[in-house]
Amino acid sequence: MSGKDRQKQLAREHYERQTQRRAEREARTKRNAIIGTSVAVVVVVGGVIAATTLLGGGGTSSATTASENPSAPASPAETDTGANPAAFDPATGTCGYVPDTKGGAAKDVGLPPAKVDTTPKTMTLKTNRGDIVIEVSAEKTPCTVNSFAFLASKKYFNGSKCHRLGSEQFPVLQCGDPLAKADGKNETDGQGGPGYRFVNENLEGAKYTRGVVAMANSGPDTNGSQFFIVYGDAQLPPDYTPFGTVTKGLEIIDRVNQAGVITPGPDGTGAPKETVEIKDVTMSGKS
């Protein structure tokens, strides 16, 4: 084989390797659609949004973040930064929340109590555009609802802005980052959280249809304070804890959606033009 033929062969092999790697990446992308805290890369594939999160950085939108991580109140998990969060234990009625070990942007209000109340509840988001009422499932998602009740009692969400509005293919409004500016300019929007994380719950057969409220995350058991409200039908894998359903106020999000986003990203999502600011969150027994 001449030197020129050898060069052609090497070039062809290099091209084939590149093609194979590209096909493998596309296959992985189609399998992974993540509503993240710390979204690093967003790719649109065949109308399906694939948002790959930077797991090493934690949080909600890019590099480092403390957006979702639980901690175990009054237990060794509070000081064991390498501990994993514990699922709800029916025998003791407790959940294990563990501190965020990633560091990053956090609004620290402490750790939720381990003891959980599983009675039915209603969560109300009082926003600048009206009330959004959510029936939450404390029975199916005790650790999640317990965390929201704790954060609400600490006024954690007061003054926070929903930082990400979806698109036709990705119909969600994402909220819960207490540090987000939601102005279309702040690159750290989506990185904020409470500095603790907790387990995924209620994933079996999870569907993200209109009115469903679910947790955003950056991987398994990295839930914190960020959540999303579905105003269409989102084609997502069962990776995000669905913990409630909107019973009043979904039309508010519809109106915000009609106004669109400030600066659309590659997936069409971005900060909403009509800002949604959470004034207060209350959790009450179901009436």
C-alpha positions in Angstrom: 0.0 0.0 0.0 1.4 3.4 -1.0 1.7 6.3 1.4 -1.1 8.1 -0.3 -3.4 5.0 -0.1 -2.5 4.6 3.6 -3.4 8.2 4.3 -6.8 7.7 2.5 -7.4 4.6 4.6 -6.6 6.4 7.9 -8.8 9.3 6.9 -11.7 6.9 6.1 -11.3 5.1 9.4 -11.2 8.4 11.3 -14.4 9.5 9.5 -16.1 6.2 10.4 -15.1 6.5 14.0 -16.5 10.0 14.2 -19.8 8.9 12.6 -20.1 6.1 15.0 -19.5 8.3 18.0 -22.0 10.8 16.7 -24.7 8.1 16.3 -24.0 6.9 19.9 -24.3 10.5 21.2 -27.6 11.0 19.4 -28.9 7.7 20.7 -28.0 8.7 24.3 -29.6 12.1 23.8 -32.9 10.6 22.7 -33.0 8.5 25.8 -32.3 11.4 28.2 -34.6 14.3 28.7 -33.9 16.1 32.0 -35.5 19.1 33.6 -32.4 20.1 35.5 -31.0 22.1 38.1 -27.7 22.9 36.5 -28.5 22.3 32.8 -25.3 22.4 30.8 -26.4 21.3 27.3 -29.8 21.4 25.7 -30.4 19.6 22.5 -33.6 19.4 20.4 -34.0 15.9 18.9 -37.1 15.1 16.7 -39.2 17.6 18.7 -38.2 16.1 22.0 -36.2 18.2 24.4 -33.1 16.6 25.8 -31.4 18.6 28.5 -28.2 17.0 29.8 -27.3 18.1 33.3 -23.9 18.7 34.6 -24.1 16.2 37.5 -20.7 17.0 38.9 -21.9 20.6 39.5 -25.1 19.8 41.2 -27.7 22.4 41.0 -29.9 23.8 38.4 -28.3 25.5 35.6 -24.6 25.2 35.0 -21.4 24.8 36.9 -21.6 24.5 40.6 -24.9 24.5 42.6 -26.5 23.7 45.8 -29.9 23.6 44.5 -31.1 20.2 45.5 -29.8 18.2 48.4 -31.5 16.8 51.5 -30.3 16.6 55.0 -31.4 14.4 58.0 -32.8 16.4 60.9 -31.7 15.3 64.3 -29.8 12.3 62.9 -26.2 11.4 62.0 -27.0 12.3 58.4 -26.9 15.9 59.2 -23.2 15.9 59.8 -22.3 13.0 57.4 -21.8 14.9 54.2 -21.1 11.7 52.3 -24.5 10.1 53.4 -27.3 9.3 51.0 -30.8 10.6 51.6 -33.2 8.1 53.1 -36.6 7.3 51.7 -39.7 7.5 53.9 -39.8 4.9 56.6 -43.4 4.0 57.4 -42.3 2.3 60.7 -40.9 5.6 62.1 -42.7 8.1 59.9 -39.5 9.8 59.0 -37.5 10.9 56.0 -33.7 11.4 55.7 -32.5 14.7 54.3 -28.8 15.1 53.8 -26.6 18.3 53.2 -25.5 19.3 49.8 -21.9 18.3 49.4 -21.4 20.2 46.1 -21.3 23.7 47.5 -22.8 26.5 45.5 -25.6 28.9 45.6 -27.9 28.2 48.5 -30.5 30.0 50.6 -29.9 28.2 53.8 -32.8 27.9 56.2 -31.7 24.7 57.9 -33.0 21.1 57.4 -36.5 19.9 57.4 -37.7 17.9 60.4 -37.3 14.1 59.9 -40.8 13.4 61.2 -43.4 13.6 58.4 -47.1 14.3 58.4 -48.8 12.3 55.6 -52.3 13.7 55.9 -53.7 15.2 52.7 -52.7 18.8 52.0 -53.2 21.7 49.7 -50.3 24.1 48.7 -51.1 27.6 47.6 -48.6 29.7 45.6 -49.6 33.3 46.0 -48.1 35.1 43.0 -48.1 38.6 41.5 -50.6 37.2 38.9 -52.9 35.4 41.2 -53.1 32.2 43.3 -52.1 28.8 42.0 -53.6 26.1 44.2 -52.0 22.6 44.2 -53.4 19.4 45.7 -50.2 17.6 47.0 -49.9 14.0 47.8 -48.3 13.6 51.2 -49.1 9.9 51.1 -47.3 9.1 47.9 -44.5 11.8 48.2 -44.1 12.3 52.0 -40.5 13.5 51.9 -41.2 16.0 49.1 -44.3 17.4 50.7 -42.6 17.6 54.1 -39.8 19.6 52.5 -42.2 22.1 50.9 -44.1 22.5 54.1 -40.8 23.2 55.9 -39.6 25.7 53.3 -43.0 27.4 53.2 -42.9 27.9 57.0 -39.5 29.5 56.6 -40.8 32.0 53.9 -38.1 30.5 51.7 -40.0 31.1 48.4 -41.1 34.6 49.2 -40.0 37.0 46.5 -38.6 34.3 44.2 -39.2 34.3 40.5 -40.0 31.5 38.1 -37.0 31.5 35.9 -37.8 29.1 33.0 -40.8 29.0 30.8 -41.1 26.2 28.3 -42.0 25.9 24.6 -44.7 24.0 22.6 -42.6 20.8 22.8 -41.6 21.5 26.4 -44.6 23.0 28.2 -43.5 23.7 31.7 -42.9 26.6 34.0 -39.9 26.0 36.3 -39.7 27.8 39.7 -38.1 27.4 43.1 -34.7 29.0 42.7 -34.8 31.7 45.4 -31.8 33.4 43.8 -33.0 33.6 40.2 -33.4 37.0 38.6 -35.5 35.7 35.7 -34.4 38.6 33.5 -33.0 36.6 30.6 -29.5 37.8 31.4 -28.5 36.0 34.6 -26.5 32.9 33.7 -26.8 31.5 37.3 -30.6 31.3 37.2 -31.5 27.7 38.0 -28.5 27.1 40.3 -30.1 28.1 43.6 -31.4 25.8 46.2 -31.8 25.1 50.0 -28.5 23.4 50.5 -30.0 19.9 51.1 -31.3 17.1 49.0 -33.7 14.2 49.3 -34.9 11.1 47.5 -37.0 10.7 44.4 -40.5 9.5 45.0 -43.6 8.2 43.2 -41.8 7.6 39.9 -43.4 4.3 38.8 -45.7 5.1 35.9 -45.1 8.8 36.3 -46.7 11.0 33.6 -46.2 14.7 33.1 -49.6 15.8 31.7 -51.3 19.2 32.0 -51.6 20.3 35.6 -48.9 18.0 37.1 -46.4 19.5 39.5 -43.1 17.8 39.8 -39.5 18.2 41.1 -36.6 19.4 38.9 -33.3 17.6 39.7 -29.8 17.1 38.5 -29.9 13.3 38.8 -31.3 10.6 41.1 -32.1 11.8 44.7 -30.9 15.4 44.1 -34.2 17.1 44.8 -34.1 20.4 46.6 -36.5 23.3 46.1 -36.9 23.6 42.3 -40.1 22.4 40.7 -42.0 22.7 37.5 -45.7 23.0 36.6 -46.8 21.3 33.4 -49.3 23.3 31.3 -49.4 20.9 28.3 -48.3 17.4 28.0 -44.5 17.0 28.5 -42.9 13.9 27.0 -40.4 13.2 29.8 -39.0 10.0 31.3 -40.2 9.1 34.8 -37.3 10.7 36.5 -39.0 13.6 38.2 -41.0 13.2 41.4 -44.7 14.2 40.6 -46.0 15.4 43.9 -49.1 17.4 43.1 -51.8 18.6 40.7 -53.0 22.1 40.0 -56.6 22.6 40.9 -56.8 26.3 40.4 -54.8 28.9 38.6 -53.5 27.0 35.6 -54.9 29.7 33.3 -52.4 32.1 34.9 -49.6 30.0 33.4 -51.4 29.8 30.1 -51.4 33.6 29.9 -47.8 33.8 30.8 -47.0 31.2 28.1 -48.8 33.2 25.5 -46.5 36.1 26.1 -43.5 34.0 25.5 -39.9 34.2 26.7 -37.3 37.0 26.8 -34.4 35.2 25.1 -35.2 31.7 23.9 -32.5 29.1 24.4 -31.7 26.3 21.9 -34.7 24.4 23.2 -37.0 27.4 23.0 -37.2 27.9 26.8 -36.2 30.9 28.7 -37.2 33.5 31.3 -40.8 34.5 30.8 -41.6 37.9 29.5 -44.4 38.2 32.0 -42.6 37.6 35.3 -44.2 35.2 37.8 -43.1 36.2 41.3 -44.0 34.0 44.2 -45.1 36.3 47.1 -45.9 33.5 49.6 -46.4 29.7 49.9 -48.8 28.2 52.3 -49.5 24.5 53.1 -52.8 23.6 54.7 -54.8 20.5 55.5 -57.0 19.5 52.6 -60.5 21.0 53.0 
